[in-house]
Amino acid sequence: MSDLKKASRRKMSFGATVKAVLWGFFGVRKKKDYESDAAGLNPIHVVIAGVIGAIIFIVILITIVKLVVAS
């Protein structure tokens, strides 16, 4: 069985994945928590949460710019 198939069967919840991705966007993570996440997160969930997080971040930035420029 390939490593990707094994990794995609990991059991951590999507909520835990979102939390880890948000900490990643912020750039602060304890080594113990990082190692725990690396061992248990489903990589497919990480990609999905990362894309959703990036889209939300871009929408927030565009909204802030529009509000500032409109003033």
Sequence and secondary structure as in RCSB ss.txt:
>XXXX:A:sequence
MSDLKKASRRKMSFGATVKAVLWGFFGVRKKKDYESDAAGLNPIHVVIAGVIGAIIFIVILITIVKLVVAS
>XXXX:A:secstr
  HHHHHTT    HHHHHHHHHHHHHT   HHHHHHHHHH  HHHHHHHHHHHHHHHHHHHHHHHHHHHH 
